[in-house]
Every structure is written in structure tokens, then in C-alpha cells.
Amino acid sequence: MRSHQEELQQERLIKAAQQRDAKGQMITLMQAGHSWQEATEMAGVPLGRSAAYQLLRNVRLRGEGALQDGRHGHPIKLCEPMREFLEAICREAPHTPSREV
């Protein structure tokens, strides 16, 4: 049986894949000649004009990797021993305020 944490992570992965697919569809529509407004509306991607054209530019420069939304979380900025320490502290006393950790 999966934990609640694992279920939330799975939901986030599914949502990220759906957003990536929708952005890919939007780029395909723009490349087919649709305006950015038409493409974002048809693909269901809530982006403004400049963001849509920036994404199109990035896809042309970097390929499919540009469709990844890499803004959320930065696990590589926290070294493994420190991450393990923080996880242990938070699991042992989950109600401890961050200023005390």
C-alpha cells in the first residue's frame, strides 16, 4: 500500500506530464500557423504572448527538453547528508518549528 506522500508525488508527476504534453501540443499548433492565442486556448495552456513565444524559441533551440518545467524544487542544492539529517529531524518531531531545526 502506498503512503500519502507517494500518492501526492505520483499525482505531481502525472500533472507535470500532462502540462508537458499540453505545451507540446501548443508548440505544434503555433508551428502549424495558429496564433499564440488560438494555440494556448486549443491546448489548454494558460500562457501569455511573451511566454508562449519564449517557449517556442526555447523548443527551437533546445528541443523537447524546453517543455520541462524545472522551476519547482532544487534537490541538488541540498547535499545528501544534510537532506537526510533534516528528514530525520522532521520525522522524529514533525511539529518542530523551522527556526528550531
N, C-alpha and C positions, 0 to 999 in steps of 0.2 A: 504494500500500500504506500502510495506517495504522500509525502508531507505537504503541508500547505505551502511551504516555501518552494518546493519543487513544482507544485501546480502553478504558482504565480510565475515562476521562471519560464515554464512551458508556455503559458499564456503570452508572456512578453515576447518570446521567440516567434510564436505564431503571428502576433500583431506586427512585429518587425518584418517578417517575411511578406505579409500582406501589403504593408506600406511600400516595401521594396518593389513588389510586383506592380502595384498601382503607379509608382513613379516610373517604372519601366514602360508601362502602357502609355503614360502621359508623354514620355520622350518619343516613343514610336509615333504617336499621333502628331506631335509637333514636327517631327521629321517628315511626316506624310503631308504636311502643308496646313494643318489645322493651326489656328491662332492659339496663343497660350491660354486664353480664357476658355475656348472650346475644349482644349486638351485637358486642362485641370478639372473642368466640370465633368467631362465624359469619364475620366479616370477616377474621379472622386478624391482628388488630391488637393487639399486646401493650401495652395501656394499663391503668392502674389507674382506679378510680372517679373520683377527683377530676380526673385528666387527661382522661378521657372527657367528663365534664360541662363542663369548661373549654373543650374543643374544640367541643362542641355550642353553648355560649354564644357563642364566637368566630365560628362559622359563622353563627349567627343575627344577630350584629352586623355582621360584615364580609363575609359571603358566602363564595364558594368560595376566595377568597384566603387564608382562615384555614387551609386544608388544606395550604398550602405550609409546608415545614419550613425556615425561614430561619435556623436556628442555625449552619449549617456554612459556615465561611469568611466573610471580610469583605473582599472585594477593594476596596471603595470606601474603606476606611480607609487604604489604601496608594496614594499618588499615583503616576501613571503613570511619571514619570521614575525614581522610586525603585524601583518594581517592575522596570522594565527594567534598571536597574543591578544589582539583586540577581539577576535571572535570568542576566545576562551573567556575573557573578562565579561563580555556581553551575554554569553550563555550562562555563566555562573550567577550573575546578578543583572538580569535584563532591565531592571528599573533604576539602575545607577545613572545619574546624570552625566552627560559627556564631560562636564568640567571636572568631575572627579576621576574620570578614566585617564 
